[in-house]
């Protein structure tokens, strides 16, 4: 009989684009990811009294045993889109005491309201904090076999280091860690184990729902490594495949481990110079342009943005600079929302030059996207999905 304990948050998650309003959180999503694949799942978390009935309705039909402590208020994460920094309420959350957990296999996620102690034969730990990630041992937790799964920034902050290699060495030594998986977004992940390291790719998908992708990676890794006995490298590859399936379809649970099952293309960060086209005359439009510029840069591209790099001005001043930038770019990212004639012209000009063009088109009439669609531009109604498509074009 297989068993697993999951220690992690159950939080209300809200997202505006695409719309999402669910009581899930890292602990809840990991339990969903593993339901039906493990005989017994125990989920240890905290909830307000108003949330308990909803949680029972969600998790009990999945066969998940809830072990809950009461907290004073619901904790909510509110996102504009799935790559955005969320607004968290209340902030800071009131601390809650969660009893220690002992088990053969335990997944532990960093939590907003507590840092419970665990004792396990196999532990998989994800610190889940962009600002102050705690080490596994900070709560007095221990494990015979420990895997730390964290993103690049968390690894650097945990070890207070500027080098990933130095940080990994420090954590391997100080935490008695057997495996470290350093996730690096679109670049995939690197697994450090058994005295060596290996790169694990990310995989291309048509859609990208980024919210909760790391939770699914951790759950799938735990299933493959601690339950099914795969090597850390094969477990991470399975986790990457499972994450691709989730971000594209939102379907859970994950599939049973099968490394030959994926037919997906490996994702590679293309980089290059991107021309950012879109309206910026109104406050909301300018905020969208600012966010797109930041997200494209975070995904490894350099960006030419007319409003940032030239500024407002007359046609005689700006147009020739804009067109020269289109000619010099590697691809165009266009925000078609609002049916801006200037943006549509830039798209047509770029396609005439046979430049690849990736467009965000939300709530648009067919007639308004006839030129981009007919000229071979890539259109997507989801902003984050369009960002990833141009990043790994």
Beta strands, then each sheet from edge to edge (+ up, - down):
strand 1: 3-7
strand 2: 12-17
strand 3: 20-23
strand 4: 40-47
strand 5: 64-70
strand 6: 76-81
strand 7: 87-89
strand 8: 101-109
strand 9: 118-126
strand 10: 142-151
strand 11: 179-183
strand 12: 189-193
strand 13: 196-200
strand 14: 202-203
strand 15: 266-267
strand 16: 273-278
strand 17: 302-305
strand 18: 331-335
strand 19: 356-360
strand 20: 378-380
sheet 1: 5+ 4+ 1+ 8+ 9+ 10+ 11+ 12- 13+
sheet 2: 3+ 2- 6- 7+
sheet 3: 14+ 15-
sheet 4: 17+ 16+ 18+ 19+ 20+
end
